[in-house]
Amino acid sequence: MKSKRIFFVAIFLLILGVSLWWSISPKKPAESSHAAALIEPSQEPTQQITEPTLIVPPPRNASPEDLHQWWLKMSKLDQKFEWKMPIEFYGKVIDDEGLPVSAAIVSMHWTDISPNGTSERTMTADTQGNFSLNGVNGKRLIIRIKKDGYRIYDSGNRFSFEYAAYYEPEWHVPNAGNPVIFKMHKNRQADPLVVRENQEAELSSGQKRSFVIGPKGAAVMVERLPNIDTSRKGWAARISVPGGGLVISTVEFPIEAPETDYMETIEVTDKTPKPVVWQGDNGAAFFVKTQQGYGRVTVRNTPGAAWVYVTSYFNPNPASRNLEFDPAKVIKPAP
């Protein structure tokens, strides 16, 4: 009886020991479908670490927030994406009257990841003045246009187009149905002009000087006035045409003098409106009318200096207001 009791106790202890061992021993879990997917080479996680091969522009009419999110996404995909943007451009060349300029030569340069850092292409506008660029990649596109007998306007035209940095003023969204317009001035038949360049005089406040601008005594008077603006750039002068008059000119191509609105005297300062292509100096540009004919004049002053420089183009034909300039038709002024 005692031996049976010992036997059952031993069996119980054995079963208990096996149970305890089973509960604490490490086990290999069954593979779930999700775990299997993580090691499957054709699944999405592997694709996510593959470097993208296509850089796409943002959606058309995207909101500022959408553009920002697009920028962040592209930056994470490729740190050089800015220089890999698809470039698409549509342009049209017209003249002063809005007529197409056919056969204009269009030079295009854009920054990219090529060995030189830039690429280029030259093309010719079609009979309607249209041209386009597709199938290239880069960041910023620069366009230059020329044609014999024409001059491109520096003002009013845009020449730089950005394809990556949406926050820059040059950001461009192409539209085949609304091409970018480039305006050119068509040179007219020029009359012979008397040209006098950079006549100079040192004028202190209260001093004045007459500058001859054409034949038979046509002249412009420049009188230095006390500065209203006391800064280094401060400058003031009274410009007059004895027996004639002046009109301030701000146009890029002053090719024809106006018929009316001339004043005998105009006072100018460093803040007087200037032509759109004016750079740096004080002064102003004028159309002038005299008894001898019409002309155009620029009066310049270097900021902080007393020197005045006068350049004039004068048509000696009193019946013509044509001031188009042809270097081959310059009349050498008499001494």
C-alpha positions as CSV (number, residue, x, y, z in Angstrom):
1,M,0.0,0.0,0.0
2,K,2.8,2.3,0.8
3,S,4.6,1.5,-2.5
4,K,1.5,2.4,-4.5
5,R,1.3,5.7,-2.8
6,I,4.9,6.4,-3.6
7,F,4.3,5.4,-7.3
8,F,1.3,7.9,-7.7
9,V,3.3,10.7,-6.0
10,A,6.2,10.1,-8.5
11,I,3.8,10.1,-11.5
12,F,2.2,13.3,-10.2
13,L,5.6,15.0,-9.8
14,L,6.7,13.9,-13.3
15,I,3.6,15.3,-14.9
16,L,4.0,18.5,-12.9
17,G,7.6,18.9,-14.0
18,V,6.8,18.3,-17.7
19,S,4.0,20.9,-17.5
20,L,6.4,23.5,-15.9
21,W,9.1,22.8,-18.6
22,W,6.6,23.2,-21.4
23,S,5.3,26.5,-20.0
24,I,8.7,28.2,-19.7
25,S,10.5,26.8,-22.8
26,P,10.8,29.1,-26.0
27,K,8.5,28.4,-28.8
28,K,8.6,29.3,-32.5
29,P,5.4,31.2,-33.4
30,A,3.4,30.3,-36.4
31,E,4.0,32.7,-39.3
32,S,1.1,35.1,-39.9
33,S,0.2,36.3,-43.4
34,H,1.4,39.8,-42.4
35,A,4.8,38.5,-41.3
36,A,5.1,36.6,-44.5
37,A,4.3,39.7,-46.4
38,L,7.1,41.6,-44.8
39,I,9.7,39.2,-46.2
40,E,8.1,38.9,-49.6
41,P,10.5,40.7,-52.0
42,S,7.7,41.8,-54.3
43,Q,5.7,43.7,-51.7
44,E,5.5,47.5,-51.0
45,P,8.1,47.9,-48.3
46,T,10.9,47.0,-50.8
47,Q,9.4,49.4,-53.4
48,Q,9.5,52.3,-50.9
49,I,13.2,52.3,-50.6
50,T,13.8,52.2,-54.3
51,E,15.0,55.6,-55.6
52,P,12.3,57.2,-57.8
53,T,13.0,57.6,-61.5
54,L,10.2,60.1,-62.3
55,I,9.9,63.7,-61.0
56,V,6.4,65.1,-61.6
57,P,5.2,68.7,-61.5
58,P,2.5,69.7,-59.0
59,P,-1.2,69.5,-60.1
60,R,-2.4,72.5,-62.1
61,N,-4.2,75.2,-60.1
62,A,-2.7,73.7,-56.9
63,S,-3.2,75.6,-53.7
64,P,-0.3,77.0,-51.7
65,E,-0.7,74.2,-49.2
66,D,-0.8,71.6,-52.0
67,L,2.4,73.1,-53.5
68,H,4.1,73.0,-50.1
69,Q,3.2,69.3,-49.6
70,W,4.3,68.5,-53.2
71,W,7.7,70.2,-52.4
72,L,8.1,68.2,-49.2
73,K,7.3,65.0,-51.0
74,M,9.7,65.6,-53.9
75,S,12.5,66.7,-51.5
76,K,12.2,63.3,-49.7
77,L,12.2,61.4,-52.9
78,D,15.2,63.1,-54.5
79,Q,17.3,65.8,-53.0
80,K,18.2,66.9,-56.6
81,F,14.7,66.9,-57.9
82,E,14.8,70.7,-58.6
83,W,17.2,70.1,-61.5
84,K,15.1,67.2,-62.9
85,M,11.8,68.9,-63.4
86,P,10.0,68.4,-66.7
87,I,10.3,71.6,-68.7
88,E,7.4,72.6,-70.9
89,F,7.2,76.0,-72.5
90,Y,5.0,77.8,-75.1
91,G,5.9,81.3,-76.4
92,K,4.8,83.7,-79.1
93,V,6.7,86.7,-80.6
94,I,4.8,89.8,-81.7
95,D,5.7,93.3,-82.8
96,D,4.5,96.8,-81.6
97,E,1.2,96.4,-83.5
98,G,0.6,92.9,-82.1
99,L,1.5,91.2,-85.4
100,P,3.4,87.9,-85.3
101,V,7.2,88.0,-85.9
102,S,8.0,85.0,-87.9
103,A,11.5,83.5,-88.1
104,A,12.7,85.1,-84.9
105,I,15.7,83.3,-83.5
106,V,14.9,81.9,-80.0
107,S,17.8,80.8,-77.8
108,M,17.0,78.7,-74.7
109,H,19.2,77.8,-71.8
110,W,18.3,75.8,-68.7
111,T,20.0,74.6,-65.5
112,D,20.1,70.9,-65.1
113,I,22.2,67.9,-63.9
114,S,24.2,67.6,-67.1
115,P,28.1,67.7,-66.7
116,N,28.1,71.4,-67.7
117,G,25.2,72.2,-65.3
118,T,23.3,73.8,-68.2
119,S,21.9,72.8,-71.6
120,E,20.7,74.8,-74.5
121,R,18.7,74.7,-77.7
122,T,18.1,77.2,-80.5
123,M,15.0,77.3,-82.6
124,T,13.1,79.6,-85.0
125,A,9.6,80.9,-84.4
126,D,7.0,79.7,-87.0
127,T,5.0,81.9,-89.4
128,Q,2.7,82.8,-86.5
129,G,5.5,83.7,-84.2
130,N,5.0,80.6,-82.1
131,F,7.6,78.3,-80.6
132,S,7.7,75.6,-77.9
133,L,10.0,73.4,-75.8
134,N,9.3,69.9,-74.5
135,G,11.0,66.7,-73.5
136,V,13.8,68.3,-71.5
137,N,14.4,68.5,-67.7
138,G,15.8,71.2,-65.5
139,K,15.2,73.9,-63.0
140,R,15.3,77.4,-64.5
141,L,14.8,78.4,-68.2
142,I,16.3,81.5,-69.7
143,I,15.1,82.8,-73.1
144,R,16.7,85.3,-75.5
145,I,15.1,86.4,-78.8
146,K,16.5,88.3,-81.8
147,K,15.8,89.1,-85.4
148,D,17.4,91.5,-87.9
149,G,15.4,94.7,-88.2
150,Y,13.9,94.2,-84.7
151,R,14.9,94.9,-81.1
152,I,13.5,93.0,-78.1
153,Y,11.9,95.1,-75.3
154,D,13.7,94.7,-72.0
155,S,10.7,96.1,-70.2
156,G,7.4,94.3,-70.3
157,N,8.9,91.0,-71.4
158,R,9.8,88.2,-69.0
159,F,12.9,86.1,-69.8
160,S,13.4,83.8,-66.7
161,F,11.1,80.9,-65.9
162,E,11.3,78.7,-62.8
163,Y,10.0,75.1,-62.7
164,A,10.8,73.9,-59.2
165,A,10.8,76.7,-56.6
166,Y,7.0,77.5,-56.5
167,Y,7.6,80.4,-54.0
168,E,9.9,82.4,-56.4
169,P,8.5,85.2,-58.6
170,E,9.7,83.5,-61.7
171,W,7.6,80.3,-61.0
172,H,6.0,79.3,-64.3
173,V,3.0,77.1,-65.1
174,P,3.0,76.3,-68.8
175,N,-0.2,76.6,-70.8
176,A,-0.3,75.6,-74.5
177,G,-3.5,77.6,-75.0
178,N,-2.0,80.8,-73.4
179,P,1.6,81.2,-74.6
180,V,4.0,83.7,-73.1
181,I,4.1,86.8,-75.2
182,F,7.5,88.4,-76.2
183,K,7.2,91.9,-77.7
184,M,9.7,93.2,-80.2
185,H,10.1,96.7,-81.6
186,K,10.2,96.8,-85.4
187,N,12.8,99.3,-86.6
188,R,11.3,101.9,-88.9
189,Q,13.0,103.7,-91.7
190,A,15.4,106.0,-90.0
191,D,16.0,109.7,-90.9
192,P,19.6,111.1,-90.7
193,L,20.2,112.4,-87.1
194,V,22.7,114.8,-85.6
195,V,24.2,112.9,-82.6
196,R,26.1,114.6,-79.8
197,E,27.2,112.2,-77.0
198,N,28.2,113.0,-73.4
199,Q,28.7,116.7,-73.6
200,E,29.8,117.6,-70.1
201,A,30.0,120.4,-67.6
202,E,30.7,120.7,-63.9
203,L,27.8,122.6,-62.4
204,S,27.5,123.8,-58.7
205,S,24.2,125.0,-57.3
206,G,23.1,128.2,-59.2
207,Q,25.3,127.6,-62.2
208,K,23.9,126.9,-65.7
209,R,25.2,125.8,-69.1
210,S,23.8,125.7,-72.7
211,F,24.3,122.5,-74.7
212,V,24.0,122.6,-78.5
213,I,21.8,119.7,-79.7
214,G,21.4,120.4,-83.4
215,P,22.3,122.7,-86.2
216,K,21.4,126.4,-86.5
217,G,21.5,127.1,-82.8
218,A,19.1,124.5,-81.3
219,A,20.1,124.1,-77.6
220,V,19.1,122.8,-74.2
221,M,19.9,124.8,-71.0
222,V,20.7,123.0,-67.8
223,E,20.7,125.0,-64.5
224,R,21.7,123.3,-61.3
225,L,19.3,124.0,-58.4
226,P,19.7,123.6,-54.6
227,N,19.1,120.0,-53.5
228,I,15.8,119.3,-52.0
229,D,17.1,115.9,-50.9
230,T,20.1,116.4,-48.7
231,S,21.3,112.8,-49.1
232,R,24.2,111.8,-51.3
233,K,21.8,111.1,-54.2
234,G,20.1,114.5,-53.9
235,W,20.1,116.4,-57.2
236,A,17.9,119.1,-58.7
237,A,18.0,121.0,-62.0
238,R,16.0,123.2,-64.3
239,I,16.0,122.1,-67.9
240,S,14.8,124.5,-70.6
241,V,14.7,124.9,-74.4
242,P,14.8,128.6,-75.4
243,G,12.2,129.2,-78.1
244,G,10.9,125.6,-77.8
245,G,9.9,123.1,-75.3
246,L,10.3,119.6,-73.6
247,V,8.3,116.6,-72.7
248,I,9.6,114.0,-70.2
249,S,10.1,110.6,-71.9
250,T,9.8,107.3,-70.1
251,V,9.4,104.9,-73.0
252,E,12.0,102.3,-73.9
253,F,12.2,103.2,-77.6
254,P,11.7,107.0,-78.1
255,I,11.4,106.8,-81.8
256,E,8.9,109.5,-82.5
257,A,8.5,113.0,-80.9
258,P,5.0,113.9,-79.8
259,E,3.2,116.7,-81.5
260,T,1.9,118.6,-78.4
261,D,2.3,119.1,-74.6
262,Y,5.7,120.7,-74.7
263,M,6.8,123.0,-71.8
264,E,9.6,125.5,-72.1
265,T,11.0,124.6,-68.6
266,I,10.9,121.5,-66.5
267,E,12.4,121.1,-63.0
268,V,13.8,117.6,-62.3
269,T,15.1,115.9,-59.1
270,D,16.6,112.5,-58.4
271,K,13.0,111.2,-58.1
272,T,11.8,112.4,-61.5
273,P,10.4,109.5,-63.6
274,K,12.9,107.9,-65.9
275,P,12.8,105.5,-68.9
276,V,12.2,101.9,-67.9
277,V,15.8,100.9,-69.0
278,W,17.5,103.8,-67.1
279,Q,20.3,102.7,-64.7
280,G,21.9,104.4,-61.8
281,D,22.4,108.1,-62.5
282,N,20.2,111.1,-61.6
283,G,18.6,112.9,-64.5
284,A,15.8,112.4,-67.0
285,A,15.1,111.9,-70.7
286,F,13.1,114.3,-72.9
287,F,11.6,114.8,-76.3
288,V,12.5,118.4,-77.4
289,K,10.9,120.7,-79.9
290,T,12.8,123.7,-81.4
291,Q,12.3,126.0,-84.3
292,Q,14.9,123.9,-86.2
293,G,13.3,120.5,-85.6
294,Y,12.6,117.7,-83.1
295,G,15.0,115.7,-81.0
296,R,15.5,113.6,-77.9
297,V,17.9,114.4,-75.0
298,T,19.1,112.7,-71.9
299,V,20.5,114.8,-69.0
300,R,22.5,112.8,-66.4
301,N,24.3,113.4,-63.2
302,T,26.4,111.0,-61.3
303,P,25.1,110.8,-57.7
304,G,27.3,112.8,-55.3
305,A,29.1,114.6,-58.1
306,A,28.7,118.0,-59.8
307,W,29.2,116.8,-63.3
308,V,26.3,116.9,-65.8
309,Y,26.3,114.9,-69.1
310,V,24.0,115.6,-72.1
311,T,23.5,113.3,-75.0
312,S,21.2,114.3,-77.9
313,Y,19.7,112.9,-81.1
314,F,18.3,115.6,-83.3
315,N,16.4,115.4,-86.6
316,P,17.3,118.5,-88.7
317,N,14.2,118.1,-90.9
318,P,11.6,120.4,-89.2
319,A,8.8,118.5,-90.8
320,S,9.8,115.1,-89.3
321,R,9.3,113.8,-85.8
322,N,11.1,110.6,-86.7
323,L,13.8,109.8,-84.1
324,E,14.6,106.2,-85.1
325,F,18.4,105.8,-85.0
326,D,20.5,104.2,-87.7
327,P,24.3,104.4,-87.1
328,A,24.8,104.4,-90.8
329,K,22.9,107.7,-91.1
330,V,24.6,109.8,-88.4
331,I,25.2,113.4,-89.4
332,K,28.6,114.6,-88.0
333,P,27.9,117.8,-86.1
334,A,29.7,120.9,-87.1
335,P,32.6,122.0,-84.8
